[in-house]
């Protein structure tokens, strides 16, 4: 595999699929509205009474607000343990403000044993729901290495998302971090942000903004950004669809060892999409991707080797790759493998199976 200038799977550290927690905002809307009005006029006794009624019925908003009153000593003696109890109930329902407030308690050790790792996990749950304050708090933990490994790139990313989600103080922090970051860190952060905006993780989806981040990082040679930018051009996500540009960026990423880019540019050379058809280059990139374990490339390489397109025709080598693709889950390879076997002698089939077995043992994929 060619040397890789930057880590391929960077965004695996960050990108999490939000599963959509079931947040139960139950009955008592009238009680909560009345409680909010009472709280606004500082009639805390009335507010607590109404919040408590709705909270007892399981309303996450009421539980959160009741917890806040205990934390701030509004109408009751300050009681962080009681605050934690109510925050915990609301957080369990997936209510982001409660997850954040409970995280603050764990970070500061208020009403619970101090636990920065638990705070980080709670901030992350709320951050994934686009709660800017939690994103800003999570950024602080990454910046200081509290509960998580210190990571200025992720600190910058979460601060940027917090700013995008309206958390005013986050912008100043983000700019300060940028001044302390080196070009590689800024490029990695841009790729992270592009991924988040492209998928709508932690922020409203914005494919145009994502494409701008990918363009910035790709121009600096960042392999993941190059692949993502190629995808933008290939699918027309945030940019005008342009197969020529897609092929250019797929090939740049492929040259740095990106498996999916290798398979993608191979396909483009095979069918002549955005490039002049070139079976030899297609076979070259399919081989690179197949050697890394890409099952589609393994199948396509087998098919090209069987027909002699771009490579010398070789039934044994073709069957080897079809066998590997089949073992790796390609259903299409099953029928193709049977057809090829029909053209071969038992000795050739045995040899192909031996090669496939040896390859699988050596490569473990």
Secondary structure, DSSP 4 states (H G I P E B T S, - for coil): ----SS-TTGGGGT------------S-HHHHHHHHHHHHTT-HHHHHHHHHHHHHTT-HHHHHHHHHHHHHTSSS---HHHHHHHHHHHHHTT-HHHHHHHHHHHHHTSSS---HHHHHHHHHHHHTTT-HHHHHHHHHHHHHTSSS---HHHHHHHHHHHHHTT-HHHHHHHHHHHHH--HHHHHHHHHHHHHHHHHTSSS---HHHHHHHHHHHHHTT-HHHHHHHHHHHHHTSSS---HHHHHHHHHHHHHTT-HHHHHHHHHHHHHTSSS---HHHHHHHHHHHHHTT-HHHHHHHHHHHHHTSSS---HHHHHHHHHHHHHTT-SHHHHHHHHHHTTS-HHHHHHHHHHHHHHHHHH--
